C-alpha cells in the first residue's frame, strides 16, 4: 500500500451524520480532497450488532482504499468506532485511521454543575469502548446516559422532505423531547444537567431542536472539530498533508474550489444524500453519486 499526500481522505458514516464531521474536516484542512461514503442502505448501525457494523466498516474501508486510493480514513461514526476501529487499524497499519467518541472529557472540563448528559446509539453506549471511556472520568462528574433508539433514523429520514410542519411537530423533535425529558432536569442550577454530549454524529443535525427544548443555557458538545484536528496531526506526523495549491486565477472563488475537492457517495437513495449535502454543506447535487460497486 503506497500512500501519497495528494490522495483524498476517506470519510464514512452509516448515513448522513458524518457530514457534520466532514464540515469540520473541510474547515481544518482546506487543501485536502475528501471522499465521503454514506452507508445509508445499512443505516442505522446503532441498532445492529457489533459483528454487522464491523463487517460494514471493513467493506467500506477496503472499497475506499481500492477504488479511491485514500491516504487516511476518518470513521465519522461513534457506533462504528466503538465496534471496529481497533480492527480497522490492524487491517491498515500504515494508514492513519481516526475514530470518534463521545466528548466526555471536554464535558467534564466544561460543566459547572458536574452533571452531564450523554446521548448516543445503543451500539455506542453499550460498548466496551464506551465503558472504558466512562471509567476514565469516573468520580469527576455524574453522567446521565440515554440511548436514543430511532433518533438517527428519524434524522436520516428528515433530509428528503422540506419541513412543512412546525419544528415541534416533527418526529426528530418528538424523540429529542422524549429522550431528554427522561434524563431529568436541564439547566445551570445545582443538580441540573448543564452539558449534553452528542454521542452520535447524526445528532448534530438535531441541535436546533435540542436547543429549542433545553434552552440557551445548556451546552451541546459534539466532536467534529477535535476529530479534524487529530486528522491534521496524524497527517502531519506521516508527512501526508496535501501541499497548498498554486494561487487560483482571479475568477475562481472559494465555492468552486470546495466543489472539486469533495465527492459524496451513498449505498442508499441518491436523493437523500443530495438533499442532505445541499442543506447542510451547500454542496451541489452533481457531487453526489451512487456507490454501486461497494455492495
Ligand atoms: N452516526 C452514527 C454514530 O455516530 C450512527 C447512527 C446510526 O446509524 O445508528 O454513531
Boltz pocket constraint, residues with backbone or C-beta under 6 A from the ligand:
constraints:
  - pocket:
      binder: B
      contacts: [[A, 13], [A, 14], [A, 15], [A, 17], [A, 18], [A, 43], [A, 44], [A, 45], [A, 46], [A, 47], [A, 76], [A, 77], [A, 78], [A, 79], [A, 80], [A, 121], [A, 124], [A, 152], [A, 153], [A, 199], [A, 200], [A, 201], [A, 202]]
      max_distance: 6.0
